[in-house]
């Protein structure tokens, strides 16, 4: 597993909301005409509606809910989370959907302020017999963490707004996430890679504001199995030539 440091994603900062880009995804070819967006609610103690361009698209989203995917045409959207009407947002950002898959996470930043993170979700197909796992670090108060796979540290400094990937043959591995400041164990358990699926797990703040307490929200993204390239036909041997 290797950490994917953020690459540039076309997401605009609005009203002081910090937006951290994710990874480019998808195969080479024409640009996507639609995008799939998941909204993850990682702020304890509040229930919200999700508004896109002033219209409610998701109602009563609760802490640890993951809603989606919303399939939207590629365009720039104004996304708001609100407890009453769409014009009284708690936080607001603009998203330019130039990639096919996104996770938008409502969370708390390292200073425990309300924040929205935009991650590009890996949407590449997997080879036959392979799967993917993507861990998104969206628990700001927790600080950097160490991600361990089958007892071996795979990333010792995964920071807020960054993410790590595991891919390879379908298998079950032991995952643990440990807080670097003090070494508190945050999450542990088995993870199973599924053929043709990117299992996305978002680490968000836990109830009570304790940096040593987090929760995880997981959702699958069906990316499909790559079609092997069609082999080129063998060239026909040249016709025999007879000379007299």
C-alpha positions, -999 to +999 in steps of 0.1 A: +000+000+000+012+035-007-001+068+002-015+089-026-005+125-020-031+149-033-031+157-070-048+188-083-086+184-086-108+212-099-126+221-066-131+257-056-128+271-021-159+290-010-167+308+022-135+298+038-142+261+034-109+241+031-111+217+002-083+191-003-080+175-037-078+138-042-066+115-071-074+115-107-093+085-118-107+067-148-091+054-179-077+073-208-103+084-233-129+112-237-137+133-206-167+120-185-201+136-192-215+126-157-200+123-122-210+101-093-209+119-059-212+104-024-218+127+006-205+114+039-217+130+072-189+130+098-200+157+122-215+143+155-246+158+169-263+174+139-287+162+112-286+180+078-302+183+044-279+184+013-287+211-012-273+213-047-277+247-065-305+256-040-325+224-042-327+198-015-314+165-029-309+145+003-330+149+034-322+141+070-286+130+066-274+118+100-240+114+115-222+084+099-245+083+069-231+080+034-256+090+008-252+084-029-241+082-055-257+113-069-253+111-107-249+146-120-238+161-154-203+174-154-206+210-143-199+234-114-223+229-085-230+248-053-232+223-025-247+233+009-254+214+041-282+229+061-305+223+091-334+243+078-336+258+042-311+258+014-303+295+018-292+290+055-263+267+050-240+255+077-212+251+052-210+257+015-185+248-012-184+246-050-175+214-068-164+213-105-171+177-114-143+170-139-136+135-125-161+106-125-161+098-088-161+120-057-165+117-019-175+149-002-170+146+036-185+169+062-161+168+091-141+187+117-107+201+108-076+199+131-089+229+151-123+212+154-140+237+130-166+226+106-151+216+073-158+199+039-132+177+022-135+167-014-117+135-023-114+120-058-124+084-054-103+059-074-126+047-102-102+026-123-113-009-132-095-038-115-078-067-133-097-100-130-094-114-095-083-081-080-100-055-058-092-021-042-095-005-007-092+032-002-089+048+033-097+085+035-084+105+066-111+130+074-107+132+112-089+165+117-085+165+155-068+131+154-037+143+136-014+120+115-019+083+118-001+051+109-018+026+087-008-011+092-016-040+069-011-075+082+011-062+110+034-042+087+033-004+087+023+006+052+020+044+059+035+060+090+024+096+084-011+097+068-023+133+074-057+149+074-071+152+039-049+124+026-057+089+016-041+055+012-048+026-012-045-011-011-050-031-042-042-065-055-056-101-056-088-107-037-080-115-001-087-106+035-061-086+054-058-072+089-060-034+089-052-011+119-050+026+122-030+041+151-028+078+161+008+090+159+005+114+189+005+090+218+001+059+197-036+053+206-052+025+186-081+039+166-094+012+143-086-024+137-103-053+119-103-074+088-109-059+053-118-081+023-109-070-012-137-077-037-132-082-074-142-052-094-149-031-063-132-001-046-142-003-009-140+032+004-136+038+042-137+073+055-122+080+090-142+108+107-143+123+142-160+103+170-186+115+194-173+137+222-144+155+204-118+132+218-089+130+193-083+094+203-119+084+192-128+081+156-155+063+135-154+049+100-180+052+072-176+027+044-193+024+010-185+003-021-178+018-055-184-007-083-155+000-107-158-032-128-132-057-141-109-045-168-115-060-202-082-075-214-070-061-247-079-080-278-048-097-291-037-087-325-042-116-350-010-133-361+000-121-395-007-145-423+025-161-436+034-150-471+021-172-499+046-196-514+063-184-545+073-209-572+100-201-597+107-222-628 
